[in-house]
Amino acid sequence: MGASSGDDRAASPEAALSAAIEAADGDPDCALCSKPADYFLYEPGSVEKFVCWEHVSPHSAAVDGEGKRPGRPVALSL
């Protein structure tokens, strides 16, 4: 059984970022330290978290959607 076509739109990085910001209580903090978040890491079904600039890695994420890396999250600037 495949995913419904309605799931594709909800799974876009921009939609996930918008939903995460709405769900955050105030400005989001980094999931790995106590600093304010600078990026939102997103990979459908596996990664959805805020991180600061020190914890986003261009080697493990496609920063702002450039240089997409299969199997690795996209890092969207806040």
All heavy atoms as a GROMACS GRO file, in nm:
protein
  560
    1MET      N    1   0.083  -0.117   0.000
    1MET     CA    2   0.000   0.000   0.000
    1MET      C    3   0.088   0.124   0.000
    1MET      O    4   0.172   0.140   0.086
    1MET     CB    5  -0.090   0.005   0.124
    1MET     CG    6  -0.162  -0.121   0.160
    1MET     SD    7  -0.305  -0.138   0.051
    1MET     CE    8  -0.336  -0.310   0.064
    2GLY      N    9   0.071   0.212  -0.095
    2GLY     CA   10   0.152   0.333  -0.104
    2GLY      C   11   0.092   0.447  -0.025
    2GLY      O   12  -0.018   0.441   0.025
    3ALA      N   13   0.171   0.554  -0.016
    3ALA     CA   14   0.123   0.674   0.053
    3ALA      C   15   0.022   0.744  -0.035
    3ALA      O   16   0.032   0.741  -0.157
    3ALA     CB   17   0.241   0.766   0.084
    4SER      N   18  -0.074   0.807   0.028
    4SER     CA   19  -0.173   0.879  -0.051
    4SER      C   20  -0.112   1.007  -0.106
    4SER      O   21  -0.017   1.059  -0.052
    4SER     CB   22  -0.296   0.911   0.035
    4SER     OG   23  -0.265   1.011   0.128
    5SER      N   24  -0.169   1.056  -0.215
    5SER     CA   25  -0.115   1.177  -0.275
    5SER      C   26  -0.131   1.297  -0.184
    5SER      O   27  -0.056   1.392  -0.193
    5SER     CB   28  -0.183   1.204  -0.410
    5SER     OG   29  -0.322   1.221  -0.391
    6GLY      N   30  -0.225   1.294  -0.090
    6GLY     CA   31  -0.241   1.402   0.006
    6GLY      C   32  -0.123   1.412   0.100
    6GLY      O   33  -0.092   1.518   0.151
    7ASP      N   34  -0.055   1.299   0.126
    7ASP     CA   35   0.062   1.299   0.214
    7ASP      C   36   0.179   1.373   0.152
    7ASP      O   37   0.263   1.427   0.223
    7ASP     CB   38   0.106   1.156   0.246
    7ASP     CG   39   0.005   1.083   0.332
    7ASP    OD1   40  -0.078   1.148   0.396
    7ASP    OD2   41   0.012   0.959   0.334
    8ASP      N   42   0.190   1.374   0.018
    8ASP     CA   43   0.303   1.437  -0.048
    8ASP      C   44   0.309   1.586  -0.020
    8ASP      O   45   0.415   1.640   0.007
    8ASP     CB   46   0.296   1.414  -0.200
    8ASP     CG   47   0.311   1.269  -0.237
    8ASP    OD1   48   0.366   1.193  -0.154
    8ASP    OD2   49   0.266   1.230  -0.346
    9ARG      N   50   0.196   1.654  -0.024
    9ARG     CA   51   0.195   1.797   0.001
    9ARG      C   52   0.229   1.826   0.147
    9ARG      O   53   0.304   1.916   0.179
    9ARG     CB   54   0.059   1.857  -0.034
    9ARG     CG   55   0.053   2.005  -0.004
    9ARG     CD   56  -0.068   2.070  -0.063
    9ARG     NE   57  -0.048   2.082  -0.206
    9ARG     CZ   58  -0.144   2.095  -0.294
    9ARG    NH1   59  -0.268   2.096  -0.254
    9ARG    NH2   60  -0.119   2.107  -0.422
   10ALA      N   61   0.173   1.748   0.240
   10ALA     CA   62   0.198   1.769   0.382
   10ALA      C   63   0.343   1.739   0.418
   10ALA      O   64   0.394   1.788   0.516
   10ALA     CB   65   0.104   1.683   0.465
   11ALA      N   66   0.411   1.658   0.336
   11ALA     CA   67   0.547   1.617   0.366
   11ALA      C   68   0.651   1.712   0.309
   11ALA      O   69   0.769   1.686   0.320
   11ALA     CB   70   0.571   1.476   0.314
   12SER      N   71   0.610   1.824   0.249
   12SER     CA   72   0.710   1.916   0.194
   12SER      C   73   0.787   1.981   0.308
   12SER      O   74   0.733   2.004   0.416
   12SER     CB   75   0.642   2.025   0.108
   12SER     OG   76   0.582   2.123   0.190
   13PRO      N   77   0.915   2.010   0.287
   13PRO     CA   78   0.995   2.073   0.393
   13PRO      C   79   0.934   2.205   0.442
   13PRO      O   80   0.932   2.231   0.561
   13PRO     CB   81   1.130   2.097   0.326
   13PRO     CG   82   1.137   1.996   0.217
   13PRO     CD   83   0.996   1.979   0.169
   14GLU      N   84   0.883   2.285   0.350
   14GLU     CA   85   0.826   2.414   0.388
   14GLU      C   86   0.701   2.396   0.475
   14GLU      O   87   0.682   2.469   0.572
   14GLU     CB   88   0.794   2.497   0.264
   14GLU     CG   89   0.916   2.541   0.187
   14GLU     CD   90   0.975   2.431   0.097
   14GLU    OE1   91   0.912   2.325   0.077
   14GLU    OE2   92   1.087   2.452   0.048
   15ALA      N   93   0.616   2.299   0.441
   15ALA     CA   94   0.497   2.272   0.521
   15ALA      C   95   0.535   2.220   0.659
   15ALA      O   96   0.475   2.258   0.760
   15ALA     CB   97   0.406   2.173   0.450
   16ALA      N   98   0.635   2.133   0.665
   16ALA     CA   99   0.680   2.078   0.793
   16ALA      C  100   0.740   2.189   0.879
   16ALA      O  101   0.716   2.194   1.001
   16ALA     CB  102   0.783   1.968   0.770
   17LEU      N  103   0.817   2.280   0.819
   17LEU     CA  104   0.876   2.392   0.893
   17LEU      C  105   0.765   2.480   0.949
   17LEU      O  106   0.768   2.518   1.067
   17LEU     CB  107   0.968   2.473   0.802
   17LEU     CG  108   1.020   2.605   0.860
   17LEU    CD1  109   1.097   2.583   0.989
   17LEU    CD2  110   1.105   2.678   0.758
   18SER      N  111   0.667   2.512   0.867
   18SER     CA  112   0.557   2.596   0.911
   18SER      C  113   0.483   2.532   1.028
   18SER      O  114   0.453   2.599   1.128
   18SER     CB  115   0.461   2.620   0.794
   18SER     OG  116   0.352   2.699   0.835
   19ALA      N  117   0.455   2.404   1.020
   19ALA     CA  118   0.385   2.333   1.127
   19ALA      C  119   0.469   2.329   1.254
   19ALA      O  120   0.418   2.346   1.365
   19ALA     CB  121   0.349   2.192   1.083
   20ALA      N  122   0.600   2.308   1.241
   20ALA     CA  123   0.688   2.301   1.357
   20ALA      C  124   0.698   2.437   1.426
   20ALA      O  125   0.699   2.445   1.549
   20ALA     CB  126   0.827   2.252   1.316
   21ILE      N  127   0.704   2.544   1.348
   21ILE     CA  128   0.709   2.678   1.406
   21ILE      C  129   0.579   2.709   1.480
   21ILE      O  130   0.580   2.763   1.590
   21ILE     CB  131   0.740   2.784   1.299
   21ILE    CG1  132   0.888   2.772   1.256
   21ILE    CG2  133   0.712   2.925   1.350
   21ILE    CD1  134   0.927   2.860   1.140
   22GLU      N  135   0.466   2.671   1.419
   22GLU     CA  136   0.337   2.692   1.484
   22GLU      C  137   0.327   2.612   1.614
   22GLU      O  138   0.269   2.660   1.711
   22GLU     CB  139   0.223   2.652   1.391
   22GLU     CG  140   0.198   2.752   1.280
   22GLU     CD  141   0.082   2.711   1.190
   22GLU    OE1  142  -0.007   2.638   1.236
   22GLU    OE2  143   0.082   2.753   1.073
   23ALA      N  144   0.383   2.493   1.617
   23ALA     CA  145   0.376   2.406   1.735
   23ALA      C  146   0.474   2.448   1.845
   23ALA      O  147   0.455   2.414   1.962
   23ALA     CB  148   0.402   2.261   1.695
   24ALA      N  149   0.580   2.522   1.808
   24ALA     CA  150   0.679   2.564   1.906
   24ALA      C  151   0.618   2.667   2.000
   24ALA      O  152   0.537   2.750   1.960
   24ALA     CB  153   0.800   2.623   1.835
   25ASP      N  154   0.658   2.661   2.125
   25ASP     CA  155   0.611   2.757   2.224
   25ASP      C  156   0.713   2.871   2.227
   25ASP      O  157   0.814   2.864   2.295
   25ASP     CB  158   0.601   2.689   2.361
   25ASP     CG  159   0.539   2.779   2.466
   25ASP    OD1  160   0.469   2.876   2.429
   25ASP    OD2  161   0.561   2.753   2.585
   26GLY      N  162   0.689   2.974   2.147
   26GLY     CA  163   0.785   3.084   2.134
   26GLY      C  164   0.890   3.051   2.030
   26GLY      O  165   0.870   2.966   1.943
   27ASP      N  166   1.004   3.117   2.039
   27ASP     CA  167   1.113   3.093   1.945
   27ASP      C  168   1.175   2.957   1.973
   27ASP      O  169   1.205   2.925   2.089
   27ASP     CB  170   1.220   3.202   1.956
   27ASP     CG  171   1.170   3.337   1.908
   27ASP    OD1  172   1.079   3.340   1.823
   27ASP    OD2  173   1.222   3.439   1.956
   28PRO      N  174   1.197   2.874   1.869
   28PRO     CA  175   1.251   2.740   1.892
   28PRO      C  176   1.398   2.743   1.934
   28PRO      O  177   1.474   2.829   1.892
   28PRO     CB  178   1.234   2.671   1.757
   28PRO     CG  179   1.221   2.780   1.658
   28PRO     CD  180   1.165   2.899   1.729
   29ASP      N  181   1.434   2.648   2.018
   29ASP     CA  182   1.573   2.628   2.060
   29ASP      C  183   1.630   2.507   1.990
   29ASP      O  184   1.557   2.419   1.944
   29ASP     CB  185   1.582   2.606   2.212
   29ASP     CG  186   1.550   2.731   2.291
   29ASP    OD1  187   1.583   2.842   2.245
   29ASP    OD2  188   1.492   2.717   2.402
   30CYS      N  189   1.763   2.500   1.984
   30CYS     CA  190   1.833   2.386   1.927
   30CYS      C  191   1.798   2.260   2.006
   30CYS      O  192   1.794   2.263   2.129
   30CYS     CB  193   1.984   2.412   1.931
   30CYS     SG  194   2.084   2.276   1.867
   31ALA      N  195   1.774   2.151   1.936
   31ALA     CA  196   1.742   2.023   2.001
   31ALA      C  197   1.865   1.962   2.069
   31ALA      O  198   1.851   1.872   2.151
   31ALA     CB  199   1.686   1.926   1.898
   32LEU      N  200   1.985   2.012   2.035
   32LEU     CA  201   2.108   1.953   2.087
   32LEU      C  202   2.178   2.038   2.192
   32LEU      O  203   2.271   1.991   2.258
   32LEU     CB  204   2.203   1.924   1.971
   32LEU     CG  205   2.144   1.829   1.866
   32LEU    CD1  206   2.236   1.820   1.746
   32LEU    CD2  207   2.119   1.692   1.925
   33CYS      N  208   2.137   2.164   2.206
   33CYS     CA  209   2.193   2.251   2.309
   33CYS      C  210   2.088   2.356   2.344
   33CYS      O  211   1.977   2.350   2.294
   33CYS     CB  212   2.325   2.316   2.262
   33CYS     SG  213   2.306   2.440   2.132
   34SER      N  214   2.121   2.452   2.426
   34SER     CA  215   2.020   2.549   2.471
   34SER      C  216   2.019   2.679   2.391
   34SER      O  217   1.948   2.772   2.426
   34SER     CB  218   2.045   2.582   2.619
   34SER     OG  219   2.174   2.638   2.635
   35LYS      N  220   2.094   2.684   2.280
   35LYS     CA  221   2.099   2.805   2.198
   35LYS      C  222   1.974   2.818   2.111
   35LYS      O  223   1.909   2.719   2.080
   35LYS     CB  224   2.222   2.802   2.107
   35LYS     CG  225   2.352   2.810   2.183
   35LYS     CD  226   2.469   2.808   2.089
   35LYS     CE  227   2.598   2.812   2.169
   35LYS     NZ  228   2.715   2.804   2.084
   36PRO      N  229   1.941   2.941   2.070
   36PRO     CA  230   1.830   2.959   1.976
   36PRO      C  231   1.857   2.884   1.846
   36PRO      O  232   1.971   2.878   1.799
   36PRO     CB  233   1.825   3.110   1.952
   36PRO     CG  234   1.895   3.170   2.069
   36PRO     CD  235   2.000   3.069   2.110
   37ALA      N  236   1.753   2.828   1.788
   37ALA     CA  237   1.767   2.753   1.662
   37ALA      C  238   1.787   2.848   1.544
   37ALA      O  239   1.732   2.957   1.541
   37ALA     CB  240   1.645   2.667   1.640
   38ASP      N  241   1.867   2.804   1.449
   38ASP     CA  242   1.891   2.878   1.325
   38ASP      C  243   1.837   2.804   1.204
   38ASP      O  244   1.813   2.863   1.099
   38ASP     CB  245   2.041   2.902   1.305
   38ASP     CG  246   2.101   2.986   1.414
   38ASP    OD1  247   2.054   3.100   1.435
   38ASP    OD2  248   2.196   2.938   1.482
   39TYR      N  249   1.821   2.671   1.217
   39TYR     CA  250   1.779   2.585   1.107
   39TYR      C  251   1.677   2.484   1.155
   39TYR      O  252   1.671   2.450   1.272
   39TYR     CB  253   1.898   2.507   1.048
   39TYR     CG  254   2.001   2.593   0.984
   39TYR    CD1  255   2.111   2.639   1.055
   39TYR    CD2  256   1.990   2.631   0.850
   39TYR    CE1  257   2.207   2.719   0.996
   39TYR    CE2  258   2.084   2.711   0.790
   39TYR     CZ  259   2.192   2.754   0.863
   39TYR     OH  260   2.286   2.834   0.803
   40PHE      N  261   1.600   2.434   1.059
   40PHE     CA  262   1.508   2.323   1.084
   40PHE      C  263   1.554   2.208   0.996
   40PHE      O  264   1.559   2.221   0.873
   40PHE     CB  265   1.365   2.364   1.047
   40PHE     CG  266   1.263   2.256   1.066
   40PHE    CD1  267   1.229   2.210   1.192
   40PHE    CD2  268   1.199   2.200   0.956
   40PHE    CE1  269   1.133   2.111   1.209
   40PHE    CE2  270   1.104   2.100   0.972
   40PHE     CZ  271   1.071   2.057   1.099
   41LEU      N  272   1.594   2.097   1.056
   41LEU     CA  273   1.634   1.978   0.980
   41LEU      C  274   1.510   1.895   0.951
   41LEU      O  275   1.430   1.868   1.040
   41LEU     CB  276   1.732   1.893   1.060
   41LEU     CG  277   1.871   1.950   1.083
   41LEU    CD1  278   1.956   1.849   1.162
   41LEU    CD2  279   1.939   1.988   0.954
   42TYR      N  280   1.496   1.854   0.825
   42TYR     CA  281   1.377   1.778   0.786
   42TYR      C  282   1.409   1.669   0.686
   42TYR      O  283   1.474   1.693   0.584
   42TYR     CB  284   1.272   1.873   0.725
   42TYR     CG  285   1.148   1.800   0.682
   42TYR    CD1  286   1.059   1.751   0.776
   42TYR    CD2  287   1.121   1.779   0.548
   42TYR    CE1  288   0.945   1.682   0.738
   42TYR    CE2  289   1.007   1.710   0.509
   42TYR     CZ  290   0.919   1.662   0.604
   42TYR     OH  291   0.808   1.593   0.566
   43GLU      N  292   1.366   1.550   0.718
   43GLU     CA  293   1.368   1.435   0.628
   43GLU      C  294   1.238   1.360   0.654
   43GLU      O  295   1.216   1.315   0.767
   43GLU     CB  296   1.488   1.345   0.654
   43GLU     CG  297   1.495   1.222   0.565
   43GLU     CD  298   1.519   1.253   0.418
   43GLU    OE1  299   1.580   1.357   0.386
   43GLU    OE2  300   1.475   1.173   0.334
   44PRO      N  301   1.147   1.352   0.555
   44PRO     CA  302   1.016   1.291   0.579
   44PRO      C  303   1.025   1.156   0.649
   44PRO      O  304   1.100   1.068   0.609
   44PRO     CB  305   0.958   1.275   0.438
   44PRO     CG  306   1.030   1.376   0.356
   44PRO     CD  307   1.168   1.387   0.415
   45GLY      N  308   0.952   1.145   0.759
   45GLY     CA  309   0.943   1.020   0.831
   45GLY      C  310   1.060   0.987   0.922
   45GLY      O  311   1.057   0.885   0.990
   46SER      N  312   1.164   1.074   0.925
   46SER     CA  313   1.275   1.039   1.014
   46SER      C  314   1.330   1.156   1.095
   46SER      O  315   1.360   1.138   1.211
   46SER     CB  316   1.389   0.971   0.936
   46SER     OG  317   1.458   1.063   0.855
   47VAL      N  318   1.345   1.274   1.038
   47VAL     CA  319   1.405   1.387   1.110
   47VAL      C  320   1.316   1.510   1.098
   47VAL      O  321   1.281   1.550   0.988
   47VAL     CB  322   1.545   1.422   1.055
   47VAL    CG1  323   1.604   1.542   1.127
   47VAL    CG2  324   1.639   1.304   1.063
   48GLU      N  325   1.283   1.566   1.213
   48GLU     CA  326   1.212   1.694   1.218
   48GLU      C  327   1.257   1.761   1.347
   48GLU      O  328   1.203   1.734   1.454
   48GLU     CB  329   1.060   1.676   1.221
   48GLU     CG  330   1.002   1.631   1.090
   48GLU     CD  331   0.849   1.634   1.091
   48GLU    OE1  332   0.791   1.726   1.148
   48GLU    OE2  333   0.791   1.541   1.034
   49LYS      N  334   1.362   1.845   1.338
   49LYS     CA  335   1.408   1.912   1.460
   49LYS      C  336   1.477   2.044   1.426
   49LYS      O  337   1.527   2.064   1.317
   49LYS     CB  338   1.501   1.823   1.540
   49LYS     CG  339   1.632   1.788   1.472
   49LYS     CD  340   1.714   1.695   1.559
   49LYS     CE  341   1.838   1.647   1.488
   49LYS     NZ  342   1.913   1.553   1.569
   50PHE      N  343   1.478   2.131   1.526
   50PHE     CA  344   1.546   2.259   1.514
   50PHE      C  345   1.689   2.242   1.564
   50PHE      O  346   1.713   2.170   1.661
   50PHE     CB  347   1.475   2.364   1.601
   50PHE     CG  348   1.338   2.400   1.551
   50PHE    CD1  349   1.225   2.351   1.612
   50PHE    CD2  350   1.323   2.485   1.443
   50PHE    CE1  351   1.098   2.385   1.568
   50PHE    CE2  352   1.196   2.519   1.396
   50PHE     CZ  353   1.085   2.469   1.459
   51VAL      N  354   1.784   2.309   1.497
   51VAL     CA  355   1.923   2.308   1.539
   51VAL      C  356   1.984   2.447   1.523
   51VAL      O  357   1.936   2.527   1.443
   51VAL     CB  358   2.009   2.205   1.461
   51VAL    CG1  359   1.966   2.062   1.491
   51VAL    CG2  360   2.005   2.230   1.312
   52CYS      N  361   2.091   2.474   1.597
   52CYS     CA  362   2.162   2.601   1.584
   52CYS      C  363   2.267   2.587   1.474
   52CYS      O  364   2.290   2.478   1.421
   52CYS     CB  365   2.227   2.640   1.716
   52CYS     SG  366   2.363   2.532   1.766
   53TRP      N  367   2.333   2.697   1.441
   53TRP     CA  368   2.431   2.694   1.332
   53TRP      C  369   2.548   2.602   1.364
   53TRP      O  370   2.612   2.550   1.275
   53TRP     CB  371   2.478   2.836   1.299
   53TRP     CG  372   2.562   2.900   1.406
   53TRP    CD1  373   2.519   2.976   1.510
   53TRP    CD2  374   2.704   2.892   1.418
   53TRP    NE1  375   2.625   3.015   1.587
   53TRP    CE2  376   2.741   2.966   1.532
   53TRP    CE3  377   2.805   2.830   1.343
   53TRP    CZ2  378   2.872   2.978   1.574
   53TRP    CZ3  379   2.936   2.843   1.385
   53TRP    CH2  380   2.968   2.917   1.500
   54GLU      N  381   2.577   2.581   1.493
   54GLU     CA  382   2.688   2.493   1.529
   54GLU      C  383   2.654   2.345   1.509
   54GLU      O  384   2.744   2.263   1.497
   54GLU     CB  385   2.728   2.515   1.675
   54GLU     CG  386   2.791   2.651   1.697
   54GLU     CD  387   2.824   2.677   1.842
   54GLU    OE1  388   2.787   2.596   1.929
   54GLU    OE2  389   2.888   2.779   1.869
   55HIS      N  390   2.525   2.312   1.507
   55HIS     CA  391   2.486   2.172   1.496
   55HIS      C  392   2.429   2.132   1.361
   55HIS      O  393   2.387   2.018   1.344
   55HIS     CB  394   2.388   2.137   1.609
   55HIS     CG  395   2.455   2.131   1.742
   55HIS    ND1  396   2.430   2.222   1.842
   55HIS    CD2  397   2.550   2.047   1.789
   55HIS    CE1  398   2.506   2.193   1.946
   55HIS    NE2  399   2.579   2.088   1.917
   56VAL      N  400   2.425   2.224   1.265
   56VAL     CA  401   2.386   2.187   1.129
   56VAL      C  402   2.515   2.161   1.053
   56VAL      O  403   2.612   2.234   1.066
   56VAL     CB  404   2.300   2.295   1.059
   56VAL    CG1  405   2.377   2.419   1.030
   56VAL    CG2  406   2.237   2.241   0.932
   57SER      N  407   2.519   2.056   0.978
   57SER     CA  408   2.640   2.022   0.904
   57SER      C  409   2.610   2.014   0.756
   57SER      O  410   2.526   1.936   0.714
   57SER     CB  411   2.694   1.887   0.952
   57SER     OG  412   2.797   1.842   0.865
   58PRO      N  413   2.680   2.094   0.674
   58PRO     CA  414   2.658   2.083   0.530
   58PRO      C  415   2.701   1.948   0.476
   58PRO      O  416   2.665   1.911   0.365
   58PRO     CB  417   2.743   2.196   0.472
   58PRO     CG  418   2.841   2.230   0.577
   58PRO     CD  419   2.780   2.194   0.709
   59HIS      N  420   2.776   1.870   0.554
   59HIS     CA  421   2.817   1.737   0.511
   59HIS      C  422   2.706   1.634   0.533
   59HIS      O  423   2.705   1.529   0.472
   59HIS     CB  424   2.944   1.694   0.583
   59HIS     CG  425   3.057   1.788   0.561
   59HIS    ND1  426   3.121   1.800   0.438
   59HIS    CD2  427   3.114   1.879   0.642
   59HIS    CE1  428   3.214   1.894   0.448
   59HIS    NE2  429   3.211   1.943   0.570
   60SER      N  430   2.611   1.666   0.624
   60SER     CA  431   2.505   1.570   0.651
   60SER      C  432   2.367   1.622   0.616
   60SER      O  433   2.270   1.550   0.627
   60SER     CB  434   2.506   1.531   0.800
   60SER     OG  435   2.481   1.644   0.882
   61ALA      N  436   2.360   1.748   0.571
   61ALA     CA  437   2.230   1.806   0.535
   61ALA      C  438   2.244   1.893   0.412
   61ALA      O  439   2.350   1.949   0.386
   61ALA     CB  440   2.175   1.890   0.651
   62ALA      N  441   2.139   1.904   0.336
   62ALA     CA  442   2.134   1.994   0.220
   62ALA      C  443   2.086   2.128   0.274
   62ALA      O  444   1.968   2.148   0.298
   62ALA     CB  445   2.041   1.940   0.114
   63VAL      N  446   2.179   2.221   0.299
   63VAL     CA  447   2.145   2.349   0.359
   63VAL      C  448   2.064   2.434   0.261
   63VAL      O  449   2.107   2.458   0.149
   63VAL     CB  450   2.272   2.422   0.407
   63VAL    CG1  451   2.237   2.560   0.465
   63VAL    CG2  452   2.346   2.339   0.511
   64ASP      N  453   1.947   2.476   0.307
   64ASP     CA  454   1.852   2.555   0.228
   64ASP      C  455   1.818   2.488   0.095
   64ASP      O  456   1.789   2.554  -0.004
   64ASP     CB  457   1.904   2.697   0.206
   64ASP     CG  458   1.901   2.779   0.335
   64ASP    OD1  459   1.813   2.753   0.419
   64ASP    OD2  460   1.985   2.867   0.351
   65GLY      N  461   1.821   2.355   0.093
   65GLY     CA  462   1.776   2.279  -0.023
   65GLY      C  463   1.877   2.268  -0.136
   65GLY      O  464   1.850   2.204  -0.237
   66GLU      N  465   1.995   2.330  -0.121
   66GLU     CA  466   2.095   2.322  -0.227
   66GLU      C  467   2.179   2.195  -0.210
   66GLU      O  468   2.209   2.155  -0.099
   66GLU     CB  469   2.186   2.445  -0.223
   66GLU     CG  470   2.112   2.572  -0.261
   66GLU     CD  471   2.204   2.693  -0.266
   66GLU    OE1  472   2.326   2.675  -0.270
   66GLU    OE2  473   2.150   2.804  -0.265
   67GLY      N  474   2.217   2.136  -0.319
   67GLY     CA  475   2.302   2.016  -0.313
   67GLY      C  476   2.234   1.902  -0.241
   67GLY      O  477   2.292   1.845  -0.151
   68LYS      N  478   2.112   1.870  -0.281
   68LYS     CA  479   2.036   1.764  -0.213
   68LYS      C  480   2.120   1.638  -0.200
   68LYS      O  481   2.194   1.602  -0.290
   68LYS     CB  482   1.907   1.735  -0.288
   68LYS     CG  483   1.811   1.852  -0.285
   68LYS     CD  484   1.677   1.814  -0.344
   68LYS     CE  485   1.589   1.934  -0.356
   68LYS     NZ  486   1.510   1.964  -0.242
   69ARG      N  487   2.109   1.576  -0.083
   69ARG     CA  488   2.184   1.455  -0.052
   69ARG      C  489   2.085   1.344  -0.020
   69ARG      O  490   2.021   1.351   0.085
   69ARG     CB  491   2.278   1.481   0.065
   69ARG     CG  492   2.379   1.590   0.037
   69ARG     CD  493   2.455   1.626   0.165
   69ARG     NE  494   2.548   1.731   0.139
   69ARG     CZ  495   2.674   1.711   0.103
   69ARG    NH1  496   2.721   1.588   0.089
   69ARG    NH2  497   2.754   1.812   0.081
   70PRO      N  498   2.072   1.245  -0.107
   70PRO     CA  499   1.975   1.137  -0.083
   70PRO      C  500   1.995   1.073   0.054
   70PRO      O  501   2.107   1.044   0.094
   70PRO     CB  502   2.005   1.038  -0.195
   70PRO     CG  503   2.070   1.119  -0.302
   70PRO     CD  504   2.147   1.227  -0.230
   71GLY      N  505   1.883   1.057   0.126
   71GLY     CA  506   1.890   0.995   0.258
   71GLY      C  507   1.935   1.088   0.368
   71GLY      O  508   1.950   1.044   0.482
   72ARG      N  509   1.958   1.212   0.337
   72ARG     CA  510   2.003   1.309   0.437
   72ARG      C  511   1.900   1.421   0.447
   72ARG      O  512   1.834   1.455   0.350
   72ARG     CB  513   2.139   1.367   0.398
   72ARG     CG  514   2.244   1.260   0.376
   72ARG     CD  515   2.349   1.266   0.486
   72ARG     NE  516   2.436   1.151   0.486
   72ARG     CZ  517   2.549   1.141   0.416
   72ARG    NH1  518   2.586   1.238   0.336
   72ARG    NH2  519   2.625   1.035   0.428
   73PRO      N  520   1.887   1.484   0.564
   73PRO     CA  521   1.785   1.588   0.580
   73PRO      C  522   1.818   1.716   0.507
   73PRO      O  523   1.934   1.743   0.473
   73PRO     CB  524   1.784   1.611   0.732
   73PRO     CG  525   1.919   1.571   0.778
   73PRO     CD  526   1.961   1.458   0.687
   74VAL      N  527   1.715   1.796   0.484
   74VAL     CA  528   1.729   1.930   0.431
   74VAL      C  529   1.735   2.022   0.552
   74VAL      O  530   1.661   2.004   0.648
   74VAL     CB  531   1.609   1.967   0.342
   74VAL    CG1  532   1.612   2.114   0.304
   74VAL    CG2  533   1.605   1.881   0.218
   75ALA      N  534   1.823   2.122   0.551
   75ALA     CA  535   1.832   2.219   0.659
   75ALA      C  536   1.777   2.351   0.606
   75ALA      O  537   1.835   2.413   0.518
   75ALA     CB  538   1.976   2.236   0.704
   76LEU      N  539   1.662   2.392   0.659
   76LEU     CA  540   1.597   2.516   0.617
   76LEU      C  541   1.631   2.627   0.716
   76LEU      O  542   1.612   2.611   0.836
   76LEU     CB  543   1.446   2.497   0.611
   76LEU     CG  544   1.398   2.388   0.515
   76LEU    CD1  545   1.252   2.358   0.540
   76LEU    CD2  546   1.418   2.435   0.372
   77SER      N  547   1.679   2.740   0.664
   77SER     CA  548   1.707   2.855   0.751
   77SER      C  549   1.578   2.909   0.810
   77SER      O  550   1.475   2.913   0.744
   77SER     CB  551   1.773   2.968   0.671
   77SER     OG  552   1.897   2.927   0.620
   78LEU      N  553   1.585   2.950   0.935
   78LEU     CA  554   1.467   3.011   0.999
   78LEU      C  555   1.462   3.159   0.969
   78LEU      O  556   1.558   3.222   0.943
   78LEU     CB  557   1.472   2.990   1.151
   78LEU     CG  558   1.471   2.845   1.197
   78LEU    CD1  559   1.463   2.840   1.349
   78LEU    CD2  560   1.356   2.768   1.138
   0.00000   0.00000   0.00000
